[in-house]
Amino acid sequence: MTRADHVNPQNGLPVPLKGGCACGAVRFEAIAEPIRVGLCHCMTCRKKHGSAFNPFVVFQFEDVLIGGALQSWRSSEHATRLSCATCASPICYQEDAGTEIELNLGSFDDTSLFAPQYENWTVHRETWLPALGIPTRATDSDFQKRHLANA
């Protein structure tokens, strides 16, 4: 799974982008730059991550390699979340019909490389969170409509 490390001269990001779980049993590499970076405030993300929101980084599915024993959880009728089978650290979210994969930002070795570009499910956003000055979508259907319209 290991590729030669280097820095992309166009954006300064290390290639590959690496990460994994808390115990080290699962590791991943992303070999391309992300499509987008977001924050999700949906109740499933909040409960799965034990947090007020879930920051995630979206890549094309074919640009991500994941190694190690994973457990899956069918979090909705159209998507699965993968976690480490040993320590249960959440790793990613995949939609059944999708071509993208969402890697959890906190799973990257260097979490400072990414900044959110938008927020989803802000209908559940905590009032005590400061405004980030980025686009917001009240629900996922808002995002899907805009994302598909711009694709």
Secondary structure, 3 states (H helix, E strand, C coil): CCCCCEECCCCCCEECEEEECCCCCCEEEECCCCCEEEEECCHHHHHHHCCCCEEEEEEEHHHEEEECCEEEEEEECCEEEEEECCCCCEEEEEECCCCEEEEEHHHECCHHHCCCCEEECHHHCCCCCCCCCCCECCCHHHHHHHHHHHC
